[in-house]
Amino acid sequence: MQQKERIRVYTWEFPVRLTHWVNALSVLGLSVTGFYIGNPFMHAVSSSEYIMGWMRFIHFVSAYALLMSVAVRIYWAFAGNSYASWRAWLPLTGRQWRNLVGTLKFYLFMSRKPPRTIGHTALAGLVYLFVFGLFVFEIVSGFALYSLTHQGLLWTALGGWLTGVMHLQTIRLYHHLAMYVIAVFVAAHVYIAWYLDLTERSGLVGSIFSGDKFVTDREWE
Amino acid sequence: MDKEPEREVPAGETVYEALKKRGVSRRDFLRFCSMMAAAIALPSVFSSRIAEALDAAKKPYVVWLEFQDCAGDTEALLRASKPTVADMLLDVLSLEYHETIMAAAGRQAEKSLQDVVRGQKGEYIAVVEGSVPVKDGGVYCCIGGRAASEIVREVCTGAMVTIAVGTCATYGGIPAAEPNPTGAVSVQKAVPGTPVVNLPGCPANVENITATIVHFLTFGSLPPLDAVGRPLFAHGKRIHDNCERRAHFDAGQFARRWGDEGHRQGWCLYELGCKGPETFQNCPTVKYNEGTSWPVQAGHGCIGCAEPAFWDRMTPFYKRLPPPPGFGVESTADSVGAGLAAVTGAALAAHGIGRLLSGGKKEGKES
């Protein structure tokens, strides 16, 4: 395909890659165990089993992992490089708006090439902001439910306060529904990463492991 | 009883004297005091403090008001096969007004209420059962020609303490459920600023009513309350965490349909919509009717009757989650999720096919 000279750009710093994978694994663990907790599809044959117990244990441990990961990533949005910055999550500049429109056009087959981007596209940034909002909601609502039995200041601060605002059953419902929205995001995210990698040949999928993207001279300028 | 405030109740016998007259032995009396100490979650040493207090406490005057209710809490109080703990206390309360069980009627009944409210101002306990309608000037519930909202204001503001019993009095209950045609509100909302203890439940547990009164007689104060006005000794713990079927939950053993093998084995009722995980009451430990049974023991999931807005928010009673808003009553969160997944899959597949088609064309042109 393209034979142009490419430049290696260290795009995703270590904390970005680490939190990405902690998010991925914990979201996977939380979704599987959370689905079971909401709808126990496996049934124990003997009372010496501990299926729900283990599911809840994994759910809670993964929840703490996600909490830490989201906290680190938010910190890094202020401390990291320009690709990790919170500015990449909001279309603040005209350039970002043009990028947003260009990306949309590309996904809808209205243009052949995606706009030249090294970090997140402006569209991806907006979607990640939304997804992090969902993560924060899941964390708060999850700890609200956790605080029912773990009564204490920490749990009240992390989510217990929500029980004074929303009914418990409403919290449960939205905690459950948000999982589906996140699952939709994961499917689209993986598909788009693969699709963009095929088109751009920038090593996009590999970049979340190594941190390096390979861009053409023009993109680098 | 050094700090026990002297209440100026007119000459009358003490609680213990009244009990003795009814043939209650000292031993039974002390046993009752121990049970009460346990009920209000105090160490056993407090049973003697309770005994001292009840030895000295004058029979308190009580008026029991009923508004938009089914008399279920009264029934719970009266329907006992043998003399109960509650009987023991209620027999010794000076129950001056109770529409369901009083002999007096009409003007005579209303006069006895007025006698207490005027004559014993600040000295009587008001117990309220049922919600208070405030819509259209409160015309939906009138007693003796007066609106419930007016009666409750007069009686509760003059009371030493108000105890709201049952979910209707505490949170509006079923009368206040959507669409709430009568504008029913809780006692707390009908009489803002007045100290109210909420003892919800459908019906409220008699043991908790008794224990609350005993706490008041012993310490001269209300027991510690939670964020929605319920005593922590009765509503501090979640049903799910003290449930006798909890081991089946943790193991993963669930009744899936009424009458199936799991149901007959007494497994967890979680999948049949039990609301134990979101309801705070001491049902699993205190039970109902003298410790005879409670819903989960009888094979039916909790419906969350002790929680605010239970009729609107805990329904459907036989499903884990309420229906998502805007998708129709019968849809569940999982079917919405399945729908989302199908739409996503279709969108991604369409996109992939679109790329194949357009990409193929482009390459054809370029070559």
Interface residues (C-beta under 8 A of the other chain):
Chain A: G38 N39 P40 M42 H43 A44 S46 S47 S48 E49 Y50 I51 M52 G53 M55 Y107 F109 R112 L148 T149 G164 H167 L168 Q169 T170 R172 L173 H176 L177 M179 Y180 V181 A183 V184 A187 A188 Y191 Y195
Chain B: A227 R238 D241 A247 H248 F249 D250 A251 G252 Q253 F254 R256 G262 Y270 E271 K275 P277 E278 E307 P308 A309 R313 M314 R320 L321 P322 P324 A333 D334 V336 G337 L340 A341 T344 G345 A347 L348 H351 G352 G354 R355 S358 K362
